[in-house]
Amino acid sequence: MIKLSLPITKQDIKKLKAADEVLLSGILYTARDQAHKRLVDLLKAGKKLPIDLKKSTIYYCGPNPKSRTSAIGSCGPTTSSRMDTLTLPLLKAGLKVTIGKGRRSEEVRRMIKKRGGIYLLAPAGCGALLAQKVISAKVIAFGDLKSEAIYRFEVEGFPVIVGIDSRGRDIFEQ
C-alpha cells in the first residue's frame, strides 16, 4: 500500500500507476451530479468557487447522515460516468484528482492524461467501512442539496486504487 497525504502533489501523481493501491489521509471534498452542475455554472459565470480545484480531491459521493459511532453515515462511491460531461470543465479549470467507481469516458481519460491528473477508485459496496475512515465531515457548500451538498471530509487511511494514471493508462483496459 502506498500512503499519501492530501492534497496529492504533482510528483505523487506522476509516480502512481494504474492498479496501485493507495491509502489517503487529509482533506477531500464530496460532490455529486447537482454539486457538479453548480460548480460548472459558477465557472461559466466567472464566480469564485467554494473550493480551490487545483488543490482539491473530489470524491463522487452522497453521504448518509451522521451515525452515533462515526463522523458520517455510509459514504460509498457514486458511479463516475454520470459526472463525465460536468467533470471536463472542472479538469480544464485545474482539478487533478477525482475518486469514484467504474469506468470513465474516453474524453475524460484523455483530459486526465493531458492535464496530468489521476482518477482513483473507491471500493464499491463498502460505504459503512469507508465511513470509518472519515474523521470529520462538514457541509461547506450547497447545503440545500442535502446529501448532494459539498462536504469537507478529513480522512485517515482511506483506501483507493488508481483507476487512470497520469499517462492515461486505464485499469479497465488492462
C-alpha positions as CSV (number, residue, x, y, z in Angstrom):
1,M,0.0,0.0,0.0
2,I,1.2,3.5,-0.9
3,K,0.3,6.1,1.8
4,L,-0.3,9.6,0.6
5,S,-1.3,12.9,2.2
6,L,-3.9,15.1,0.6
7,P,-3.7,17.2,-1.3
8,I,-1.8,14.9,-3.6
9,T,1.3,16.6,-5.2
10,K,2.1,16.6,-8.9
11,Q,5.2,14.5,-8.0
12,D,3.0,11.9,-6.3
13,I,0.6,11.8,-9.2
14,K,3.5,11.1,-11.7
15,K,4.7,8.2,-9.5
16,L,1.4,6.4,-9.3
17,K,0.5,3.7,-11.8
18,A,-2.9,2.2,-12.8
19,A,-3.8,-0.6,-10.3
20,D,-1.6,0.9,-7.4
21,E,-3.3,0.5,-4.0
22,V,-3.3,3.7,-2.0
23,L,-4.3,4.9,1.5
24,L,-5.2,8.6,1.6
25,S,-5.1,10.9,4.6
26,G,-6.1,14.5,4.7
27,I,-8.9,16.6,3.2
28,L,-11.2,15.6,0.3
29,Y,-14.4,17.0,-0.9
30,T,-17.6,15.2,-1.9
31,A,-19.6,16.3,-5.0
32,R,-22.2,14.5,-7.0
33,D,-24.3,15.5,-10.0
34,Q,-26.1,18.6,-8.7
35,A,-23.0,20.0,-7.0
36,H,-21.0,19.5,-10.2
37,K,-23.7,21.4,-12.1
38,R,-23.5,24.3,-9.7
39,L,-19.6,24.3,-9.8
40,V,-19.7,24.4,-13.6
41,D,-22.4,27.2,-13.6
42,L,-20.1,29.2,-11.2
43,L,-17.2,28.7,-13.6
44,K,-19.2,29.8,-16.6
45,A,-20.3,32.9,-14.7
46,G,-16.7,33.7,-13.7
47,K,-17.6,33.5,-10.0
48,K,-15.5,32.2,-7.1
49,L,-15.8,28.5,-6.3
50,P,-16.3,27.2,-2.8
51,I,-13.2,25.0,-3.1
52,D,-9.8,25.5,-4.8
53,L,-9.9,22.9,-7.6
54,K,-6.1,22.9,-8.1
55,K,-5.6,21.7,-4.5
56,S,-8.7,19.6,-4.1
57,T,-9.6,15.9,-4.4
58,I,-13.2,15.4,-5.3
59,Y,-15.0,12.2,-4.2
60,Y,-18.1,11.3,-6.0
61,C,-20.2,10.5,-3.0
62,G,-23.6,11.4,-1.4
63,P,-23.1,10.5,2.2
64,N,-25.8,9.4,4.6
65,P,-26.4,11.4,7.8
66,K,-24.0,11.1,10.7
67,S,-24.4,7.9,12.8
68,R,-23.8,7.6,16.6
69,T,-20.5,6.0,16.0
70,S,-19.0,7.9,13.0
71,A,-18.5,11.4,11.7
72,I,-20.7,10.5,8.8
73,G,-23.0,7.7,7.7
74,S,-22.3,5.3,4.9
75,C,-20.3,7.1,2.2
76,G,-19.7,4.8,-0.7
77,P,-18.7,6.0,-4.2
78,T,-21.1,7.1,-6.9
79,T,-20.8,5.9,-10.5
80,S,-18.3,8.3,-12.0
81,S,-19.5,8.2,-15.6
82,R,-22.6,10.2,-14.6
83,M,-20.3,13.1,-13.9
84,D,-18.2,12.9,-17.0
85,T,-19.6,15.8,-19.0
86,L,-19.5,18.0,-16.0
87,T,-16.0,16.8,-15.0
88,L,-14.4,18.1,-18.2
89,P,-14.8,21.8,-17.3
90,L,-13.5,21.1,-13.8
91,L,-10.4,19.4,-15.1
92,K,-9.8,22.3,-17.5
93,A,-10.1,24.6,-14.5
94,G,-7.3,22.8,-12.6
95,L,-8.9,19.8,-10.9
96,K,-6.4,16.9,-10.8
97,V,-7.8,14.2,-8.6
98,T,-11.2,12.5,-8.6
99,I,-12.5,9.4,-6.8
100,G,-15.5,7.3,-7.7
101,K,-16.4,3.9,-9.1
102,G,-16.5,2.5,-12.6
103,R,-15.2,3.5,-16.0
104,R,-14.7,7.0,-17.3
105,S,-15.4,8.1,-20.8
106,E,-12.6,8.2,-23.4
107,E,-12.8,12.0,-23.3
108,V,-12.3,12.2,-19.6
109,R,-9.4,9.7,-19.8
110,R,-7.7,11.9,-22.4
111,M,-8.2,15.0,-20.4
112,I,-6.8,13.4,-17.2
113,K,-3.7,12.5,-19.3
114,K,-3.4,15.9,-20.9
115,R,-3.8,17.7,-17.5
116,G,-1.5,15.4,-15.6
117,G,-4.3,14.2,-13.3
118,I,-5.4,10.9,-11.8
119,Y,-8.7,9.0,-11.3
120,L,-9.0,6.9,-8.2
121,L,-11.4,4.1,-7.4
122,A,-13.0,3.7,-4.0
123,P,-14.3,0.2,-3.2
124,A,-18.0,-0.1,-4.1
125,G,-20.4,-1.7,-1.6
126,C,-18.2,-0.6,1.3
127,G,-19.9,2.6,2.3
128,A,-20.1,1.7,6.0
129,L,-16.4,0.7,6.1
130,L,-15.4,3.9,4.3
131,A,-17.3,6.0,6.8
132,Q,-15.0,4.6,9.5
133,K,-12.1,6.3,7.6
134,V,-13.8,9.7,7.9
135,I,-12.6,11.6,11.0
136,S,-14.7,14.7,10.4
137,A,-17.4,15.8,8.0
138,K,-18.8,19.2,7.4
139,V,-21.1,20.7,4.7
140,I,-19.2,23.6,3.1
141,A,-21.3,24.5,0.1
142,F,-24.8,24.0,-1.4
143,G,-26.4,22.7,1.8
144,D,-29.8,22.9,0.3
145,L,-28.8,19.8,-1.8
146,K,-28.7,17.7,1.4
147,S,-26.7,14.5,0.6
148,E,-25.5,16.1,-2.7
149,A,-24.0,19.1,-1.0
150,I,-20.3,19.6,-1.0
151,Y,-18.8,18.1,2.2
152,R,-15.3,18.5,3.5
153,F,-14.1,15.2,4.8
154,E,-11.0,14.7,6.8
155,V,-9.9,11.1,6.2
156,E,-7.3,8.8,7.6
157,G,-6.3,5.6,5.7
158,F,-9.0,6.0,3.1
159,P,-8.4,3.1,0.6
160,V,-8.4,3.6,-3.2
161,I,-7.0,2.1,-6.3
162,V,-5.5,4.0,-9.2
163,G,-8.1,3.7,-12.0
164,I,-6.5,6.0,-14.5
165,D,-2.9,7.3,-14.1
166,S,-1.4,10.5,-15.4
167,R,-0.1,8.7,-18.5
168,G,-3.7,7.7,-19.4
169,R,-3.3,4.0,-18.5
170,D,-6.7,2.7,-17.5
171,I,-7.2,-0.2,-15.1
172,F,-10.3,-1.2,-17.1
173,E,-8.2,-1.6,-20.3
174,Q,-5.5,-3.8,-18.8
